[in-house]
């Protein structure tokens, strides 16, 4: 069993993701998709994978497609709206 990430590292990744660092947007997607150090939340994971993909992280596209299979159309629409709102807030 893998150890959960330390809260300090989780917060660092999330802050960096929110500042627009593509690698950490991808990491944030991983955290939320797996529930490592945070509550699992596929909508939030999709948002971060979407933003990371827009910033050139190819693997984020693959992860986004994979988790989309476990999401409803409404959840995907919500995640896309969250990503747009994040971009508009920049």
N, C-alpha and C positions, 0 to 999 in steps of 0.2 A: 504494500500500500504506500502510495506517495504521501509525503508530508504536505500539509496545507501550506500555502505561501504565507509568510509573515505579513501582518496587516500593514506594516511600514512599507514593504515592497509593493503591495497591492495599491496603496494610496499613491506611491511614487509613479507607478505605471499609469494609473488613472489620471493623475494630474498632468503628466506628460502627454497622454493621449488627448486630453482636453485642450492642450496647448498646440495640438496639430502635428505631433511627431508620429509619422506613419507607422514605424515599427511598434510603437507603444499603443497605437490604435489597434493594430493587429493583436498584440498581447492582451489588450482589454477584451477584444472579441473572444480570445481563447479563454480568458478567466471566466467571463460570463457564460460561455457555451459549456464549460465543464463544471462550473461552480467551485473552482479552485480559489479559495480565499474570499469569495463573495457568494451570495445566493445565486443559484443558476437562473438565468434570465435570457431566453433565446431572442427576445425582441431587442434587448440592449446589445446582446452579442451581434446580432444582425446589423444593428446600427454601426457598431465599431468596425465590423468586417467591411461594410459598405464604404465607410470613410477611408479605411486603409486601402481598399481596392482602388478608390478614386485617386489615392496618392501613390499608386504604382505597385502595391504589394500584391503580386499575382496569386500567392497562396491564399490571400484573404478572399478572393473571388471563389476559389474552390471550397473554402470553409463556409462561406455564405450560402453557396448552392447546397452544400450538404445539410446544414441546419434548416434550410428552407423546407426540406422534405418533412420535417417534424413540426412545421408551423402552419397555421391557418392563413388564408388570404388576408384576413383582417389583421393578424399579427404582423405579417410582412408589410402591409400598408402602414401600420403604426410605426414599424422600424424605419421605413423609408421616410415617413414624415419627421421622425426624430432626427434622422440624418440631415434632412433639408433644413430643419430648424437650427441644428448645430451650425451648419454652413452659414445660414443667414445671420446668426448671432456673432459671427467672426468680425 
